[in-house]
Amino acid sequence: MTLPPSKILIIDDDKDFSASLVQMLEVEGYNVVAYNDPFAALRTISADFDGVILLDLRMPRASGEDLLERLLEIDDKLPVIIITGHGDIPMAVRALKQGAYGFFAKPLQIEEFMHDVQRAQTLRSVEIERRKLARQIEMRDDLLNTVQGTSPKMVQLRQSIAKIGSAPVDVLIQGETGSGKEVVARALVQNSTRQGKPFVAVNCGNIHVDRSMEEFFGIEIPTDNDEPIVQKGHFERANGGTLLLDEVESMPINIQIRLLRVLQERSLLRINGTQAIDLDIKILATTKSDLRMLVDKGQFREDLYYRLNGVTLSVPPLRGRGADPVVLFELFLKDYDLGETQPAITTELMSDLLSHDWPGNVRELKNAAKRFAAGLHVFADSAKQGNRSDSLSVRVASFEKGLIESTLERNEGSLKRTMLDLDVPRKTLQDKLNKYGISRKNYAP
């Protein structure tokens, strides 16, 4: 049983008293559920319960003090109001010391009782909202550490991940080789209710055509004793969690047909199997190709394309991400913990990083940082720059713009904190914002 929000839950074995209490509270607009069985009530309560609990201290099947202890083990901030007879006042006082919100003796002082219930409900609602905000901040911080970059495109990508992570939709992630599509896929899982549940990543380009059906859907191998040997496929191993189809454009056509049926019905039948298996699964697919173009060429099924294309995230190439090459380069160097032996990042190196085209994207940049940490030339081919011919002033402006954007994001759009971090006057910072078309509203939480 899932409890709706803003509820009052009564645990009392006195059915007549509970019924009158329910009636009185419902007249005041509360959503009330009464339990005469304390153990049934306990099964419905979680740390996210958004309401107030009214608990009788004396019940034949359980001690109210023991129940209070178990409730506070679920969440030590649950507002539990004790209801008891006059003879149990000392017990109620002990309950207060144990962590109860308050107590009332029968017969109730209605006005005072209703006031305490309302106050407890308000405090509980505030606590629940505070926790939601804390989770959002934690998710945002996790995203900043996972999907790294300070350019507006990366800020927008993180916002999209946070928004759709828990949505019950399949997601298509497109981007060039090395741009970080799998990183985005894992970030989607981390920012969803499927975190900690099965995550199976399959490179569709490495699937052997002859064994593709059993690899994806599983197989039941007949035996002499009528008990088949079951080999689960990728879908079944990911059941309850997430299946990542990497390079989905490489998936054989025969698998595409069956995949479409699984996506539509959310169930599968193993090869040689006779019983359908229900699936609770989220599908993430990545592609470096234009699937629409492959559809037009007859190399990818159109119906599957539309099924996967419900929500699409585009991972921008590194060359279109402003100052991110420098920002990420410095972050990657921290992984090597070189201390004082780390080579200096010169202005010339920054210029080279900003002017390079990065055909291998973030993967290539990470390798460049590894070479630099080892004292080797940043670029494997010893080329200082790619095909771009930006002037030094353009490169410096790009770096300055990215630095301002990253500082604004870290400070959640606060001009004052950004001004202090960058050590610039307010007017100078405002002039820079106007110059680069940066709106601090884009970085507000």
Summary of the structure (lengths in Angstrom):
residues: 445
radius of gyration: 29.6
end to end distance: 33.9
largest distance: 88.1
contacts: 1336
relative contact order: 0.08
helix: 51%
strand: 14%
